[in-house]
Every structure is written in C-alpha cells, then in structure tokens.
Amino acid sequence: MKKQSKYRRKIIKAQRQYLAIGVFLVLVGIVLFVVLQGDGTKTAASATDFSVVPAEVNYPAPQLALENVNGETESLADFSGQVLLLNNWATWCPPCKAEMPTLKKFHDAHSAEGFTIIAVEAGDGKEEVLQFANSLGLTFPIWLDPDGAALNAFKNGSLPNSYVIDRSGTVRYAWTGEISLAMLEKYVTPLIAESN
C-alpha cells in the first residue's frame, strides 16, 4: 500500500512538471509569434501601441524630394517658411486611414495660416493612392515613396509616423501612431501662431 502511494505521488509530480513545461512552451510560442509576425520593414502602429504624445526633438529636416501624385518632383525646401506636418502612411495601414480625416480637418482649418501637411505614401500604387485621397477629398500634397526614402530619412519604419517641421526647417515634434485633433491643436497650433 505504501509503495503504491509513493508511486502515485511520483506520477502526480511528473504530471505537474509536464503541465508546467507545456504551459511555458505555449507562452514562449505566443511571444515569438507576436514578435516575429512582421517582416521587419514597415509595420502599422495603432493609437494603443505607442504614446501619441509627440517626442520633442530639435534637428534640421532632412533633404527630401519625391514625386507627388501629379508626377511633379517636390522637396521639403519648396515649402520653406511654412509649418509642415510630414506624415508617412499607407493605404493598407488601418491607423493611417483612420487619422486621415483628422489630418484633413486640421489642414483645412490652418492652411491659410502658412501650414501644410505633406502625406508621404509608403509604397502603394498611384491609382490606389489617388482613389483613397479622392474618396476623402484630401487637398494637401501627397508624395509617392515606393522605395521608402522618407522612412529612411526619418529612421522610422512604423506607420503612421509624423514629423512637425517649423518655419525655419527644424523638426520640432515626432509622432508614431495615430494622431488626434486634440494633440494637433495642443502641439502644432502654437507653432503655426509663431511668427505668423
């Protein structure tokens, strides 16, 4: 009887160990799946993935020139003296699409004050981009970036990401994730008011 009880305890102990190992392996698998599911190039961020409060930065805007949807090459230097919000986005990115009406509303309210949004589309075809832009009635410049030049220039592959450039060409704020109208009003409106 005593041998049977001792044997039974060993079996129960072994079962618990196997169960613990199994749970551990499942958790490791879940973590690896989440971490490795992307290809490491472009990822879509959501408002819950990152803080939507911008990072305060202070560096010269990179030299960047891309073709717009009208086939003309434009550069950041072409907008010298204006406050710019450069927004990297893609038509396949849900938070990018979700923030576009907000960006349009802010642009429409402040474009007469020397403010412009430049929406840099990260790799989709021109027709798809135009269809999306027309469906929302976007009036700000849209640049096509099939090779990721803007993502490389700003060293940020997550989408959406945005950079606020002041009138002197200095990048003042950087966002990763979806921007709210409240954040734009809080951080960008004062820059628009400076030297306006």
C-alpha positions in Angstrom: 0.0 0.0 0.0 2.8 2.4 0.9 4.6 1.6 -2.3 1.5 2.3 -4.3 1.0 5.7 -2.6 4.6 6.7 -3.2 4.4 5.6 -6.8 1.2 7.6 -7.2 2.8 10.8 -5.8 5.7 10.4 -8.3 3.2 10.2 -11.1 1.3 13.3 -9.9 4.6 15.2 -9.6 5.7 14.2 -13.1 2.3 15.2 -14.5 2.5 18.6 -12.9 6.0 19.1 -14.2 4.9 18.2 -17.8 1.9 20.6 -17.4 4.2 23.4 -16.3 6.6 22.8 -19.2 3.7 22.7 -21.6 2.3 26.0 -20.4 5.7 27.5 -20.6 6.2 26.4 -24.2 2.8 27.7 -25.2 3.6 31.1 -23.7 7.0 31.2 -25.4 5.3 30.3 -28.7 2.8 33.1 -28.3 5.5 35.7 -27.5 7.6 34.5 -30.5 4.6 34.7 -32.8 3.8 38.3 -31.7 7.4 39.4 -32.0 8.2 37.7 -35.3 5.0 38.1 -37.2 6.1 41.1 -39.2 8.9 41.2 -41.8 10.8 43.9 -40.0 10.3 46.6 -42.6 7.1 48.5 -42.3 4.6 47.9 -39.5 1.3 49.6 -38.7 1.1 51.2 -35.3 -2.1 51.9 -33.5 -3.0 54.5 -31.0 -2.8 51.9 -28.3 0.7 50.6 -29.4 2.5 53.9 -28.8 2.1 57.0 -26.8 0.5 59.6 -29.1 2.2 62.4 -27.2 4.9 63.6 -29.6 8.6 63.4 -28.8 10.1 66.9 -28.6 13.1 66.9 -31.0 15.3 69.6 -32.4 17.2 68.7 -35.6 17.3 70.0 -39.2 14.8 68.5 -41.5 16.4 66.0 -43.9 16.8 66.9 -47.6 13.9 65.0 -49.1 12.4 65.2 -52.6 9.8 62.9 -54.0 7.3 62.7 -56.8 3.8 63.8 -56.0 0.6 62.2 -57.3 0.6 64.7 -60.2 4.0 63.4 -61.4 6.0 66.5 -60.3 9.0 66.3 -58.0 8.7 68.4 -54.8 11.1 68.8 -51.9 10.7 69.9 -48.3 12.7 73.0 -49.3 9.9 74.0 -51.7 7.8 74.6 -48.5 10.3 76.8 -46.8 8.8 79.4 -44.4 5.7 77.2 -43.7 5.0 74.9 -40.8 4.8 71.4 -42.2 3.5 68.1 -40.9 5.1 65.3 -42.8 3.0 62.2 -42.4 4.3 58.7 -43.5 1.3 56.5 -44.2 0.0 53.7 -46.4 -3.5 52.7 -47.8 -3.1 49.2 -46.2 -2.5 50.7 -42.7 -5.7 50.9 -40.5 -4.5 53.7 -38.2 -3.1 55.6 -41.1 -6.5 55.6 -42.8 -8.3 56.4 -39.5 -6.2 59.5 -38.9 -6.6 61.0 -42.4 -10.0 62.7 -41.8 -8.4 64.3 -38.7 -5.4 65.5 -40.7 -7.7 66.9 -43.4 -9.8 68.7 -40.8 -6.7 70.3 -39.2 -5.2 71.2 -42.6 -8.4 72.8 -43.8 -8.6 74.9 -40.6 -5.0 76.1 -40.7 -3.8 76.1 -44.4 -4.4 79.8 -44.7 -2.0 80.4 -41.8 1.1 79.0 -43.5 0.5 75.4 -42.6 0.8 72.4 -44.9 0.6 68.6 -44.5 2.7 66.5 -46.8 1.3 63.0 -46.8 4.1 60.6 -47.9 2.5 57.3 -49.1 4.8 54.4 -48.4 4.7 52.2 -51.4 1.2 51.7 -52.8 0.4 52.3 -56.4 -0.5 55.8 -57.7 -4.1 54.8 -58.7 -4.8 53.3 -55.3 -3.5 56.4 -53.6 -5.5 58.7 -55.8 -8.6 56.7 -55.2 -8.2 56.9 -51.4 -7.3 60.6 -51.5 -10.2 61.5 -53.7 -12.6 59.5 -51.5 -11.7 61.8 -48.6 -11.3 65.0 -50.6 -7.7 65.4 -49.5 -6.3 68.8 -50.7 -2.8 68.7 -49.2 0.2 67.4 -51.2 0.6 63.6 -51.4 4.0 62.3 -52.3 4.7 58.7 -53.5 7.6 56.9 -51.8 7.9 53.4 -53.4 11.5 53.0 -52.1 10.9 54.2 -48.5 13.1 57.3 -48.8 11.1 59.2 -46.2 11.0 56.3 -43.8 14.8 56.0 -44.2 15.4 59.8 -43.9 13.5 59.9 -40.6 14.7 56.5 -39.5 11.3 55.2 -38.6 9.6 52.2 -40.3 6.4 52.2 -38.2 3.3 53.6 -39.8 1.8 56.1 -39.3 4.6 58.4 -38.2 4.5 62.2 -38.4 7.1 65.0 -38.1 6.3 68.7 -37.5 8.8 71.0 -39.1 8.8 74.7 -38.1 9.2 77.7 -40.4 13.0 77.6 -40.1 13.2 73.9 -41.3 13.8 72.4 -37.8 12.0 69.2 -36.9 10.3 70.0 -33.6 8.0 67.1 -32.9 7.9 63.4 -33.9 4.9 61.1 -33.5 4.5 57.4 -34.1 0.9 56.2 -34.1 -2.4 57.8 -34.9 -2.7 61.5 -34.1 -5.8 63.0 -32.5 -7.1 66.5 -33.3 -6.6 67.4 -29.6 -2.8 66.6 -30.0 -2.5 68.6 -33.2 -4.2 71.6 -31.6 -2.1 71.3 -28.5 1.3 71.0 -30.2 1.1 72.2 -33.8 -1.2 75.2 -33.4 1.3 77.2 -31.3 4.0 76.6 -33.9 1.7 77.9 -36.6 1.0 81.0 -34.5 4.8 81.7 -34.1 5.9 84.4 -36.5 2.7 84.2 -38.5 
